[in-house]
Amino acid sequence: MDRIGSRIDETGTLVRDGSGFYLRRDLGGRYALELRRVPVDFVEKRVRVIGTLVADNLISADGVGPA
C-alpha cells in the first residue's frame, strides 16, 4: 500500500461517476482523482495517471493521458 505523499504513476481505465472521476487500476482496485482539468476525451479509455497520493485512495493528478 502506498503512503500519503507518495508519487503515483498508474495505468487503468478512466471512469466518470456522479461524484467525479476515478481510475480503475490495471492492478485491481481504484483511485478517486482530484483533477485540475476534466479529461472528457479519455473517459472509459485506458489512461496513465501521474500524481500524488493525498488521502487513502485519492490522487491529486498532475496529468492524465493515453496509456
Backbone as ProteinMPNN parsed JSONL, in Angstrom:
{"seq_chain_A": "MDRIGSRIDETGTLVRDGSGFYLRRDLGGRYALELRRVPVDFVEKRVRVIGTLVADNLISADGVGPA", "coords_chain_A": {"N_chain_A": [[0.843, -1.183, 0.0], [0.547, 2.196, -0.831], [1.963, 5.163, 0.636], [0.59, 8.185, 2.029], [1.413, 11.095, 0.312], [3.118, 9.88, -1.419], [4.467, 9.557, -4.731], [2.558, 8.768, -7.557], [2.22, 6.641, -10.311], [0.293, 5.303, -12.468], [-1.606, 2.974, -14.486], [-4.752, 2.424, -16.109], [-8.346, 2.342, -16.424], [-10.156, 5.249, -17.113], [-12.868, 6.419, -15.34], [-16.048, 7.916, -15.082], [-18.232, 9.018, -12.585], [-21.188, 9.972, -10.724], [-20.073, 11.588, -8.73], [-17.609, 12.432, -9.591], [-14.399, 11.653, -10.993], [-12.643, 8.556, -11.402], [-9.883, 6.24, -11.296], [-9.864, 3.092, -12.567], [-7.841, 0.709, -11.712], [-5.264, -1.083, -13.506], [-4.011, -3.018, -12.019], [-5.895, -3.778, -10.22], [-8.473, -2.667, -7.993], [-9.204, 0.803, -7.167], [-8.646, 4.337, -7.648], [-9.782, 7.437, -6.505], [-9.908, 10.593, -8.166], [-8.473, 13.814, -8.015], [-8.78, 16.434, -10.11], [-7.363, 18.96, -12.161], [-8.066, 19.717, -14.707], [-10.732, 18.643, -16.776], [-10.734, 15.577, -18.215], [-12.447, 14.736, -20.56], [-12.243, 13.463, -23.038], [-10.943, 11.123, -22.528], [-12.542, 9.44, -21.04], [-13.67, 6.268, -20.07], [-11.572, 5.048, -21.365], [-8.296, 3.58, -21.7], [-5.811, 4.826, -19.624], [-2.967, 6.757, -18.4], [-2.102, 7.842, -15.249], [-0.507, 10.337, -13.444], [0.564, 11.526, -10.371], [0.051, 12.62, -6.963], [-0.455, 10.838, -3.982], [-2.907, 11.834, -1.843], [-4.697, 11.198, 0.123], [-6.241, 8.275, 1.571], [-6.677, 6.206, -1.13], [-7.002, 8.397, -2.888], [-5.94, 10.471, -5.421], [-4.166, 13.372, -6.229], [-4.067, 14.524, -9.248], [-1.461, 15.198, -11.512], [-1.42, 14.889, -14.18], [-3.306, 13.374, -16.857], [-3.258, 11.029, -19.342], [-3.115, 9.244, -22.51], [-2.535, 5.734, -22.242]], "CA_chain_A": [[0.0, 0.0, 0.0], [1.314, 3.436, -0.91], [1.782, 6.104, 1.739], [0.18, 9.533, 1.668], [2.565, 11.874, -0.123], [3.854, 9.118, -2.432], [4.2, 9.814, -6.142], [1.816, 7.672, -8.165], [2.264, 6.527, -11.767], [-0.556, 4.123, -12.64], [-2.433, 2.858, -15.679], [-6.056, 1.808, -15.898], [-9.441, 2.924, -17.18], [-10.737, 6.436, -16.502], [-14.307, 6.243, -15.202], [-16.757, 9.056, -14.507], [-19.491, 8.708, -11.91], [-21.883, 11.177, -10.299], [-19.298, 12.427, -7.819], [-16.33, 12.823, -10.17], [-13.663, 10.693, -11.81], [-11.721, 7.658, -10.724], [-9.071, 5.342, -12.115], [-9.987, 1.659, -12.308], [-6.447, 0.321, -11.909], [-4.937, -2.351, -14.172], [-3.589, -3.963, -10.988], [-7.021, -4.033, -9.327], [-8.824, -1.566, -7.118], [-9.413, 2.076, -7.842], [-8.274, 5.588, -7.005], [-10.525, 8.651, -6.845], [-8.972, 11.564, -8.739], [-8.643, 15.27, -7.99], [-8.286, 16.856, -11.421], [-7.395, 20.394, -12.472], [-8.784, 19.792, -15.975], [-11.609, 17.49, -16.975], [-10.279, 14.859, -19.416], [-13.609, 14.027, -21.093], [-11.867, 12.645, -24.195], [-10.347, 9.87, -22.069], [-13.487, 8.661, -20.236], [-13.845, 4.871, -20.497], [-10.412, 4.624, -22.14], [-7.11, 3.241, -20.91], [-5.019, 6.034, -19.408], [-1.879, 6.783, -17.421], [-2.281, 8.944, -14.31], [0.655, 10.67, -12.634], [0.187, 12.493, -9.356], [0.459, 12.406, -5.58], [-1.475, 10.29, -3.101], [-3.183, 12.858, -0.833], [-5.517, 10.544, 1.143], [-6.452, 6.881, 1.19], [-7.325, 6.002, -2.432], [-7.276, 9.669, -3.564], [-4.767, 11.03, -6.085], [-4.173, 14.696, -6.83], [-3.431, 14.201, -10.52], [-0.718, 16.198, -12.271], [-1.774, 14.693, -15.573], [-3.976, 12.175, -17.337], [-3.016, 10.908, -20.768], [-3.267, 7.877, -23.027], [-1.56, 4.761, -21.723]], "C_chain_A": [[0.886, 1.244, 0.0], [0.978, 4.342, 0.271], [1.324, 7.453, 1.219], [1.431, 10.361, 1.412], [3.395, 11.171, -1.18], [3.482, 9.587, -3.833], [3.564, 8.563, -6.731], [1.945, 7.764, -9.677], [1.556, 5.222, -12.089], [-1.261, 4.15, -13.988], [-3.728, 2.152, -15.312], [-7.082, 2.487, -16.785], [-9.997, 4.124, -16.418], [-12.254, 6.303, -16.509], [-14.899, 7.498, -14.573], [-18.008, 8.539, -13.817], [-20.081, 10.022, -11.412], [-21.045, 12.116, -9.45], [-17.944, 12.848, -8.39], [-15.729, 11.73, -11.023], [-12.849, 9.765, -10.92], [-10.988, 6.799, -11.742], [-9.327, 3.918, -11.656], [-8.648, 1.057, -12.709], [-6.303, -1.004, -12.656], [-4.596, -3.425, -13.147], [-4.699, -4.324, -10.012], [-7.243, -2.877, -8.373], [-9.027, -0.288, -7.906], [-8.936, 3.232, -6.982], [-9.266, 6.661, -7.443], [-9.493, 9.681, -7.296], [-9.412, 12.995, -8.466], [-7.995, 15.769, -9.269], [-8.393, 18.362, -11.589], [-8.183, 20.649, -13.754], [-9.585, 18.516, -16.15], [-11.248, 16.801, -18.288], [-11.397, 14.055, -20.09], [-13.272, 13.139, -22.29], [-11.337, 11.275, -23.789], [-11.3, 8.995, -21.256], [-13.731, 7.31, -20.897], [-12.735, 4.395, -21.432], [-9.258, 4.322, -21.195], [-6.197, 4.453, -20.847], [-3.863, 5.764, -18.45], [-2.106, 8.022, -16.559], [-0.993, 9.104, -13.51], [0.22, 11.73, -11.641], [0.715, 12.111, -7.993], [-0.708, 11.857, -4.781], [-1.691, 11.279, -1.957], [-4.07, 12.343, 0.304], [-5.665, 9.092, 0.713], [-7.25, 6.82, -0.105], [-7.725, 7.289, -3.138], [-5.968, 10.241, -4.111], [-5.067, 12.459, -6.543], [-3.366, 14.545, -8.116], [-2.732, 15.398, -11.14], [-1.096, 16.101, -13.748], [-2.454, 13.378, -15.825], [-3.769, 12.149, -18.84], [-3.211, 9.479, -21.23], [-2.167, 6.977, -22.488], [-0.727, 4.19, -22.849]], "O_chain_A": [[1.86, 1.322, 0.749], [-0.121, 4.299, 0.824], [1.638, 7.823, 0.087], [2.382, 10.333, 2.192], [4.281, 11.781, -1.779], [2.34, 9.964, -4.095], [3.981, 7.442, -6.438], [1.796, 8.841, -10.255], [2.154, 4.15, -11.994], [-1.485, 5.216, -14.562], [-3.796, 1.393, -14.346], [-6.734, 3.129, -17.776], [-10.276, 4.031, -15.223], [-12.857, 6.1, -17.563], [-14.324, 8.072, -13.647], [-18.752, 7.731, -14.373], [-19.512, 11.084, -11.665], [-21.284, 13.323, -9.451], [-17.2, 13.562, -7.718], [-16.439, 10.976, -11.69], [-12.422, 10.142, -9.829], [-11.414, 6.654, -12.888], [-9.05, 3.565, -10.509], [-8.353, 0.912, -13.895], [-7.1, -1.924, -12.474], [-4.858, -4.606, -13.372], [-4.475, -5.092, -9.076], [-6.297, -2.189, -7.991], [-9.024, -0.286, -9.137], [-8.834, 3.124, -5.76], [-9.56, 6.779, -8.632], [-8.342, 9.647, -6.861], [-10.576, 13.347, -8.661], [-6.804, 15.556, -9.492], [-9.393, 18.968, -11.205], [-8.877, 21.657, -13.878], [-9.164, 17.44, -15.723], [-11.434, 17.377, -19.36], [-11.308, 12.831, -20.182], [-13.964, 12.149, -22.526], [-11.286, 10.362, -24.614], [-10.909, 7.912, -20.821], [-13.962, 7.215, -22.102], [-12.928, 3.453, -22.201], [-9.249, 4.753, -20.042], [-5.848, 5.037, -21.873], [-3.784, 4.724, -17.796], [-2.281, 9.123, -17.081], [-0.458, 8.136, -12.97], [-0.417, 12.716, -12.014], [1.695, 11.376, -7.872], [-1.828, 12.356, -4.89], [-0.77, 11.539, -1.183], [-4.177, 12.995, 1.342], [-5.259, 8.724, -0.39], [-8.37, 7.325, -0.172], [-8.683, 7.29, -3.911], [-5.014, 10.465, -3.366], [-6.097, 12.717, -7.167], [-2.139, 14.45, -8.082], [-3.316, 16.473, -11.279], [-1.091, 17.097, -14.471], [-2.227, 12.393, -15.122], [-4.066, 13.122, -19.533], [-3.448, 8.592, -20.411], [-1.025, 7.399, -22.304], [0.146, 3.356, -22.609]]}, "name": "protein", "num_of_chains": 1, "seq": "MDRIGSRIDETGTLVRDGSGFYLRRDLGGRYALELRRVPVDFVEKRVRVIGTLVADNLISADGVGPA"}
